[in-house]
Amino acid sequence: MSEQDKDFNSFQEHLERIFKDIEDGVFLSADEIGDLRYACGLPVKRNNHVNPVLRDVINDFSNIFRSAK
């Protein structure tokens, strides 16, 4: 299997985990939303105006609730 096939399969598995999280009602991180936008052919929105500390807090909040599955 080529490296490109491995990358594609890895990204496909990542997307499947994201969709499972959506179905389970788990909050998504900004990176996961960006990956969904990329997979749909949409430009990834980067919120440069968002405070990086606030973004980290939001991602931590998402990770806390994700670990409680």
Backbone as numpy.savetxt, mean C-alpha at the origin, in Angstrom:
# Nx Ny Nz CAx CAy CAz Cx Cy Cz
12.69 -19.05 -14.13 11.83 -17.87 -14.13 12.73 -16.63 -14.13
12.40 -15.69 -14.98 13.21 -14.49 -15.08 12.96 -13.56 -13.90
13.86 -12.63 -13.75 13.75 -11.65 -12.65 12.48 -10.81 -12.81
12.16 -10.48 -14.06 10.95 -9.69 -14.32 9.70 -10.46 -13.91
9.66 -11.76 -14.19 8.53 -12.58 -13.77 8.41 -12.64 -12.26
9.55 -12.75 -11.58 9.55 -12.78 -10.11 9.01 -11.47 -9.55
9.46 -10.35 -10.14 8.98 -9.04 -9.69 7.48 -8.91 -9.91
7.01 -9.36 -11.08 5.59 -9.29 -11.38 4.78 -10.12 -10.39
5.23 -11.35 -10.12 4.52 -12.21 -9.18 4.53 -11.64 -7.77
5.64 -11.04 -7.38 5.74 -10.42 -6.06 4.76 -9.24 -5.94
4.70 -8.42 -6.99 3.78 -7.27 -6.97 2.33 -7.74 -6.97
2.05 -8.82 -7.71 0.69 -9.37 -7.74 0.29 -9.87 -6.35
1.19 -10.54 -5.65 0.91 -11.00 -4.29 0.69 -9.82 -3.35
1.48 -8.77 -3.54 1.33 -7.56 -2.73 -0.06 -6.94 -2.95
-0.49 -6.88 -4.21 -1.82 -6.34 -4.51 -2.92 -7.22 -3.91
-2.75 -8.52 -3.94 -3.74 -9.42 -3.35 -3.86 -9.18 -1.84
-2.72 -8.94 -1.17 -2.77 -8.62 0.27 -3.50 -7.30 0.51
-3.26 -6.32 -0.36 -3.92 -5.02 -0.22 -5.44 -5.19 -0.37
-5.86 -5.95 -1.38 -7.30 -6.14 -1.58 -7.92 -6.93 -0.43
-7.19 -7.88 0.15 -7.69 -8.60 1.31 -7.86 -7.64 2.48
-6.89 -6.74 2.67 -7.01 -5.74 3.73 -8.23 -4.85 3.51
-8.47 -4.46 2.26 -9.64 -3.63 1.97 -10.91 -4.38 2.33
-10.98 -5.65 1.94 -12.16 -6.46 2.25 -12.35 -6.63 3.75
-11.24 -6.68 4.51 -11.32 -6.85 5.96 -11.52 -5.52 6.69
-11.51 -4.41 5.96 -11.73 -3.10 6.57 -10.50 -2.53 7.24
-9.32 -2.96 6.81 -8.06 -2.47 7.39 -7.65 -1.20 6.68
-7.16 -0.22 7.45 -6.69 1.03 6.87 -5.45 0.75 6.02
-5.36 1.45 4.90 -4.21 1.31 4.01 -3.22 2.44 4.26
-1.95 2.13 4.07 -0.93 3.17 4.19 -0.89 3.97 2.88
-0.22 5.09 2.92 -0.10 5.92 1.72 0.65 5.17 0.62
1.63 4.37 0.99 2.38 3.59 -0.01 1.49 2.55 -0.67
0.62 1.90 0.10 -0.28 0.91 -0.47 -1.28 1.56 -1.42
-1.77 2.72 -1.08 -2.67 3.44 -1.97 -1.93 3.83 -3.25
-0.69 4.25 -3.12 0.13 4.57 -4.29 0.34 3.35 -5.18
0.54 2.18 -4.55 0.71 0.95 -5.34 -0.57 0.61 -6.08
-1.72 0.81 -5.46 -2.99 0.57 -6.15 -3.17 1.52 -7.32
-2.84 2.79 -7.11 -2.96 3.76 -8.19 -2.03 3.38 -9.34
-0.82 2.95 -9.03 0.15 2.54 -10.05 -0.38 1.34 -10.83
-0.95 0.36 -10.12 -1.46 -0.85 -10.78 -2.63 -0.53 -11.70
-3.38 0.52 -11.39 -4.52 0.92 -12.23 -4.11 1.86 -13.36
-2.83 2.20 -13.43 -2.35 3.09 -14.48 -2.54 4.56 -14.16
-2.85 4.85 -12.91 -3.03 6.24 -12.49 -1.72 6.77 -11.92
-1.50 8.08 -12.01 -0.28 8.62 -11.41 -0.35 8.52 -9.89
0.80 8.24 -9.31 0.88 8.15 -7.86 0.89 9.56 -7.29
-0.05 9.85 -6.42 -0.11 11.17 -5.81 0.83 11.20 -4.61
1.71 12.13 -4.63 2.62 12.34 -3.51 2.20 13.62 -2.82
1.79 13.50 -1.59 1.35 14.67 -0.84 2.56 15.33 -0.20
3.22 16.16 -0.98 4.41 16.84 -0.48 4.08 17.88 0.58
2.82 18.33 0.61 2.44 19.34 1.58 2.11 18.74 2.94
2.05 17.41 3.04 1.75 16.75 4.31 3.03 16.66 5.12
2.91 17.02 6.38 4.03 16.95 7.30 4.52 15.50 7.38
5.82 15.23 7.17 6.32 13.86 7.22 6.07 13.17 8.56
6.11 13.93 9.65 5.85 13.33 10.96 4.40 12.87 11.03
3.49 13.70 10.54 2.08 13.33 10.53 1.86 12.10 9.64
2.51 12.03 8.50 2.39 10.88 7.61 2.88 9.62 8.34
3.98 9.73 9.09 4.49 8.58 9.84 3.51 8.14 10.91
2.88 9.11 11.57 1.89 8.77 12.60 0.71 8.04 11.97
0.25 8.51 10.84 -0.88 7.86 10.15 -0.49 6.45 9.72
0.70 6.28 9.19 1.15 4.95 8.79 1.31 4.03 10.00
1.80 4.58 11.13 1.90 3.78 12.36 0.52 3.35 12.83
-0.44 4.27 12.76 -1.82 3.96 13.14 -2.35 2.81 12.29
-2.06 2.86 11.00 -2.49 1.80 10.10 -1.83 0.48 10.47
-0.55 0.52 10.79 0.16 -0.71 11.15 -0.33 -1.29 12.47
-0.71 -0.44 13.41 -1.22 -0.92 14.69 -2.50 -1.70 14.47
-3.41 -1.17 13.70 -4.68 -1.85 13.48 -4.52 -3.05 12.55
-3.55 -3.00 11.67 -3.31 -4.14 10.79 -2.82 -5.33 11.60
-1.99 -5.07 12.62 -1.44 -6.18 13.41 -2.48 -6.81 14.30
-3.64 -6.19 14.44 -4.69 -6.72 15.30 -5.65 -7.63 14.55
-5.27 -8.11 13.38 -6.15 -8.96 12.57 -6.49 -10.23 13.32
